[in-house]
Amino acid sequence: MKRLFTTEIGRLRVVSMLEGLSFLVLLGIAMPMKYLAHDPSLVRVMGRVHGGLFVLFAIAVAGAATAASWNARRVAVAFVSSMLPFGAFWFERQLREEQRSLEAPPQR
């Protein structure tokens, strides 16, 4: 758990999960409340939260891309996954595997 906050990829994993969760709350709860219950207040709040988390996500992607020498395709996959419902969770799983492979002891 500690490694989540000590590496660029670990921090990106955390931000990705939070950003993905805020996106699902925005789409699955706030938007139906706006259009079905005619109450846009939750969209205003969650829209700001999600927007802030997306900015943090972009910063975290930049940090991880620099630290891990990602190519442009990998960065594009990160951003596209953040725009798809449940995409952030798929991306986090990819990051978890990448982090495990980086931390694994070299095999002989």
Rosetta silent file (secondary structure, phi, psi, omega in degrees, C-alpha in Angstrom):
SEQUENCE: MKRLFTTEIGRLRVVSMLEGLSFLVLLGIAMPMKYLAHDPSLVRVMGRVHGGLFVLFAIAVAGAATAASWNARRVAVAFVSSMLPFGAFWFERQLREEQRSLEAPPQR
SCORE:     score description
SCORE:     0.000 S_00000001
   1 L     0.000  -37.547 -178.618    0.000    0.000    0.000 S_00000001
   2 L   -62.848  -32.669 -177.315    2.849    2.363    0.805 S_00000001
   3 H   -68.128  -16.093  177.165    4.247    1.987   -2.714 S_00000001
   4 H   -62.116  -32.613 -174.522    1.106    3.597   -4.122 S_00000001
   5 H  -102.904   -3.329 -176.453    2.275    6.978   -2.892 S_00000001
   6 H  -102.347  -11.250  179.192    6.029    6.624   -3.401 S_00000001
   7 L  -122.149  157.593  178.112    6.177    6.092   -7.168 S_00000001
   8 H   -62.656  -41.664  179.516    4.808    8.058  -10.099 S_00000001
   9 H   -67.318  -38.388  177.446    2.886    5.023  -11.340 S_00000001
  10 H   -62.323  -43.873  178.021    1.492    4.403   -7.853 S_00000001
  11 H   -65.024  -39.245  177.256    0.243    7.965   -7.577 S_00000001
  12 H   -63.247  -37.790  177.668   -1.285    7.702  -11.050 S_00000001
  13 H   -59.319  -45.636 -179.149   -3.080    4.511   -9.984 S_00000001
  14 H   -64.033  -48.689 -178.404   -4.690    6.318   -7.044 S_00000001
  15 H   -64.368  -37.705  179.047   -5.681    9.371   -9.075 S_00000001
  16 H   -61.734  -43.796  179.117   -6.990    7.162  -11.889 S_00000001
  17 H   -64.570  -43.722  179.861   -9.284    5.290   -9.515 S_00000001
  18 H   -65.425  -42.263  179.303  -10.587    8.500   -7.934 S_00000001
  19 H   -64.675  -42.348  178.286  -11.123   10.144  -11.323 S_00000001
  20 H   -64.291  -40.318  178.054  -12.919    7.053  -12.637 S_00000001
  21 H   -65.018  -43.043  179.553  -15.136    6.880   -9.571 S_00000001
  22 H   -64.660  -34.735  177.935  -16.046   10.564   -9.863 S_00000001
  23 H   -64.973  -42.909  179.318  -16.881   10.031  -13.553 S_00000001
  24 H   -66.375  -39.179  177.397  -19.223    7.153  -12.698 S_00000001
  25 H   -64.888  -41.532  178.689  -20.925    9.187   -9.956 S_00000001
  26 H   -62.221  -47.059 -178.357  -21.332   12.076  -12.390 S_00000001
  27 H   -75.787  -39.136 -171.775  -22.795    9.862  -15.114 S_00000001
  28 H   -91.494  -22.232 -177.959  -24.723    7.400  -12.979 S_00000001
  29 H  -120.035  -53.027 -173.905  -26.099    9.548  -10.172 S_00000001
  30 H   -67.466  -45.445 -179.146  -25.719   13.266  -10.848 S_00000001
  31 H   -65.448  -44.367  174.877  -26.922   13.303  -14.462 S_00000001
  32 H   -61.346  -35.639  177.159  -30.051   11.217  -13.753 S_00000001
  33 H   -63.586  -37.519 -179.883  -30.792   13.508  -10.802 S_00000001
  34 H   -66.313  -46.045 -172.886  -30.523   16.502  -13.117 S_00000001
  35 H   -91.662  -27.865  179.957  -32.795   15.159  -15.823 S_00000001
  36 H   -92.874  -38.974 -178.996  -35.188   12.922  -13.908 S_00000001
  37 L  -102.044   -0.086  179.375  -35.529   14.843  -10.649 S_00000001
  38 L    55.852   40.894  179.461  -34.832   18.275  -12.181 S_00000001
  39 L  -127.024   96.652 -176.978  -32.128   18.936   -9.596 S_00000001
  40 L   -82.989    2.674 -174.438  -28.854   20.112  -11.196 S_00000001
  41 H   -63.106  -38.665 -179.236  -27.088   20.831   -7.889 S_00000001
  42 H   -69.279  -31.748  176.817  -25.263   17.492   -7.754 S_00000001
  43 H   -65.865  -39.449  178.325  -24.004   17.970  -11.308 S_00000001
  44 H   -61.045  -45.454 -178.511  -22.493   21.304  -10.304 S_00000001
  45 H   -69.794  -52.686 -176.827  -20.669   19.749   -7.377 S_00000001
  46 H   -68.300  -30.033  176.162  -19.593   16.507   -9.048 S_00000001
  47 H   -62.411  -41.720  177.617  -18.669   18.319  -12.239 S_00000001
  48 H   -68.991  -43.125  178.666  -16.180   20.427  -10.320 S_00000001
  49 H   -61.258  -48.636 -179.529  -14.849   17.472   -8.370 S_00000001
  50 H   -63.107  -41.126  177.852  -14.452   15.416  -11.526 S_00000001
  51 H   -61.233  -44.203  177.539  -12.836   18.328  -13.361 S_00000001
  52 H   -62.993  -42.131  178.382  -10.310   18.825  -10.577 S_00000001
  53 H   -67.473  -32.315  177.061   -9.521   15.121  -10.485 S_00000001
  54 H   -67.056  -38.558  175.990   -9.083   15.099  -14.258 S_00000001
  55 H   -62.463  -44.846  176.308   -6.513   17.892  -13.968 S_00000001
  56 H   -61.362  -38.361  177.621   -4.686   15.854  -11.303 S_00000001
  57 H   -61.266  -45.487  179.831   -4.939   12.827  -13.596 S_00000001
  58 H   -61.799  -41.203  177.788   -3.317   14.768  -16.459 S_00000001
  59 H   -65.218  -42.793  179.729   -0.497   15.893  -14.156 S_00000001
  60 H   -66.288  -37.419  176.330   -0.031   12.341  -12.870 S_00000001
  61 H   -62.459  -44.289  179.080    0.038   10.958  -16.433 S_00000001
  62 H   -59.973  -42.943  178.885    2.735   13.487  -17.323 S_00000001
  63 H   -64.908  -45.295 -179.749    4.773   12.441  -14.286 S_00000001
  64 H   -67.460  -39.619  179.914    4.402    8.731  -14.931 S_00000001
  65 H   -62.695  -39.287  178.403    5.100    9.135  -18.652 S_00000001
  66 H   -69.513  -46.649 -176.963    8.304   10.971  -17.876 S_00000001
  67 H   -66.503  -37.408 -175.827    9.417    8.568  -15.148 S_00000001
  68 H  -100.929    5.134  179.498    8.615    5.403  -17.110 S_00000001
  69 L    54.486   50.702  178.250    9.570    6.751  -20.565 S_00000001
  70 L   -71.895  148.681  173.736    6.147    6.085  -22.072 S_00000001
  71 L   -86.008  174.367 -176.920    5.651    6.627  -25.781 S_00000001
  72 H   -62.544  -33.693 -179.916    2.884    8.812  -27.211 S_00000001
  73 H   -64.059  -42.414  179.800    0.616    5.802  -27.773 S_00000001
  74 H   -64.004  -40.749  177.740    0.726    4.843  -24.085 S_00000001
  75 H   -64.676  -41.722  178.557   -0.115    8.422  -23.066 S_00000001
  76 H   -62.754  -40.449  177.467   -3.001    8.461  -25.558 S_00000001
  77 H   -61.149  -39.982  178.713   -4.319    5.185  -24.123 S_00000001
  78 H   -60.036  -47.390 -177.327   -4.248    6.772  -20.660 S_00000001
  79 H   -71.651  -38.798  178.142   -6.327    9.752  -21.767 S_00000001
  80 H   -64.816  -40.838 -179.943   -8.776    7.741  -23.863 S_00000001
  81 H   -63.629  -30.619  179.688   -9.353    5.329  -20.983 S_00000001
  82 H   -73.697  -14.767 -179.191  -10.195    8.252  -18.699 S_00000001
  83 L   -97.484   -0.386  179.661  -12.964    9.318  -21.077 S_00000001
  84 L  -109.217  136.143  174.101  -14.718    5.949  -21.093 S_00000001
  85 L   -56.919  132.992 -178.147  -16.963    4.719  -18.292 S_00000001
  86 L    70.117   -1.940  179.006  -15.008    2.049  -16.388 S_00000001
  87 H   -65.240  -35.410 -179.955  -11.949    2.832  -18.540 S_00000001
  88 H   -63.773  -33.592 -179.223  -10.046    4.209  -15.558 S_00000001
  89 H   -73.482  -37.308  174.246  -10.430    0.890  -13.748 S_00000001
  90 H   -63.345  -45.061 -179.336   -9.104   -1.035  -16.749 S_00000001
  91 H   -64.065  -40.491  178.465   -6.186    1.405  -16.992 S_00000001
  92 H   -60.597  -38.477  178.152   -5.448    1.093  -13.274 S_00000001
  93 H   -64.405  -39.927  176.459   -5.209   -2.665  -13.699 S_00000001
  94 H   -62.589  -41.194  178.855   -2.703   -2.167  -16.526 S_00000001
  95 H   -65.550  -38.911  178.656   -0.710    0.155  -14.281 S_00000001
  96 H   -60.349  -43.906  178.379   -0.781   -2.360  -11.437 S_00000001
  97 H   -64.535  -41.095  178.501    0.714   -5.005  -13.717 S_00000001
  98 H   -63.386  -41.981  179.834    3.340   -2.558  -14.958 S_00000001
  99 H   -65.194  -40.720  177.641    4.246   -1.620  -11.399 S_00000001
 100 H   -62.223  -41.385 -178.915    4.547   -5.281  -10.396 S_00000001
 101 H   -68.709  -32.216  177.782    6.853   -6.013  -13.310 S_00000001
 102 H   -72.700  -31.284 -177.611    9.048   -3.040  -12.419 S_00000001
 103 H   -90.405  -12.956 -177.676    9.263   -4.096   -8.775 S_00000001
 104 L   -67.144  141.605  177.095    9.777   -7.801   -9.426 S_00000001
 105 L   -66.521  145.691 -179.829   13.289   -9.081   -8.737 S_00000001
 106 L   -62.490  137.700  179.384   15.205   -9.904  -11.912 S_00000001
 107 L   -89.512  145.995 -177.855   14.923  -13.537  -12.915 S_00000001
 108 L  -103.376    0.000    0.000   18.050  -15.546  -13.670 S_00000001
